[in-house]
């Protein structure tokens, strides 16, 4: 495939992030294919036309099905709300087209597995947007763990905290619909699960808790807007999904740990963090400080013990593709650019990009088990949750 003509579904926050990354990736990396922003689909023709003009797409449509059926589209990029991922992805797969889908892959593991099976049956390339694991600092953390620099890992602490739902007057959005998943468990805990799997490996069992802080929210005039400080109407809707959640987890390699997620964590904006402890030391990072990792090794002289701060730089690929100067920092959209590079490399005949639909299904299996365990108030094997 010498050229990849992209059809993007959705132009909200994540749609814009994908559009920026698709446009910038050829300028940052020497891609093996030509990237073309061909067609954008949104809720209606007018919204789609405005977004296409703003984001640099050649054409627009108010019908996502027309985008998938268009013979000029080589890659279907899905950034629509979670509840629509399955239908859109299955249609694209049936048309034989690769799919780039935002996380979570689906509201539940059953739908995700249907998508995995269809993609693998048809042999189409897939990728899911867990972009935080594309951070060079996360890759460095994984390298330190797997090289044995901090010894045998026995403890993991991870969480993802934000506060965009802290205002009780903020309106009910599609994220509060049970059909989209269990609230923060699918929205933010999925990132915490993805990072834990990336760094330590398979999670095999879980004992979880989750709760709803605000039992109802106002009906908003435009529930597609998340990050604007909107005030809803006097009419209220009940909230059934989780606002915050926490879990004990066991990993396949014997390590044990905790995972937490909250979208009502006052003062937190993008606090996806991990601390990994081994027999020879520990590492920790917090993606509110996206370009830093701290590392501690045992055996330091008394009075000189402590964590060492490591700043991202050209020695942590692909940081150097953005800037030759260490400590000058990458951002959220840069992680999406790295994600696009990996996908384009795969479409040009390279190895499957990561994470694929299958990995995203594994993440969703843990998220499903999280919710089931919390409701049953019991330890649950992840394999058992798949049949619960």
PyMOL commands that set and color helices and strands:
alter all, ss='L'
color gray80, all
select helices_A, chain A and resi 13-28+45-55+64-69+82-94+109-122+131-134+136-147+174-176+178-180+184-187+189-199+287-289+319-321+332-347+357-376+382-385
alter helices_A, ss='H'
color red, helices_A
select strands_A, chain A and resi 3-9+34-41+59-61+75-78+98-101+126-128+153-161+203-211+216-218+236-238+244-251+256-262+271-278+281-286+292-297+308-311+380-381
alter strands_A, ss='S'
color yellow, strands_A
deselect
rebuild
show_as cartoon
